[in-house]
Amino acid sequence: MKMYRRKCMVQSMALILVALLFLVGSGCPPLDDNSALFVNKILNIGCNGCRLFGVSVIEGSWSGTTEEGLGISFTVEDGAVVGTYSVRFRTHFGSVEIKRFDINAEIDNRGRFSVSGDNYHFEGNFSSSDNCSGTAKDMYMDLSGRRVSVGPVSWSASPDETE
């Protein structure tokens, strides 16, 4: 993970250098629409989840709790929330854990992601590299075969400790 951050930082510095060389090479005239657009594109390029002027999110397994004190978990890889996420919801009869598989929700340059389906919605906002919060709602079938809505619940999570 340290190598990934170093690579990302080097790429970000290289992009800033390219933008500065462009400005110096052009004699720093007032920026017209085309040159301003070019510099803006250079400065907004990210590398696999690392954002030059956004949130650099720690990759790996994340876990936390909902406002109901129940568990939540998901995985961050290559600038996206991917794979399986799991949320435990409180019900009239205890709690239920709902897992969604094969998700791929890109984290935008503001640190936000969202994934939805017919019966569920899961979204979050990375306020820093090691803090994320959001909301989740879902639906499940109870023992009688009836569809039951759960949520929305607020949640917060952080990266799992690694050795």
Secondary structure, DSSP 8 states (H G I E B T S, - for coil): -HHHHHHHHHHHHHHHHHHHHHHHHTTS----HHHHHHHHHHHT--BTTB-TTS-----EEEEEEETTS-EEEEEEETTEEEEEEEEEEEETTEEEEEEEEEEEEE--TTSEEEEE-SS-EEEEEEEETTEEEEEEEEEEE-TTS-EEEEEEEEEEEEE----
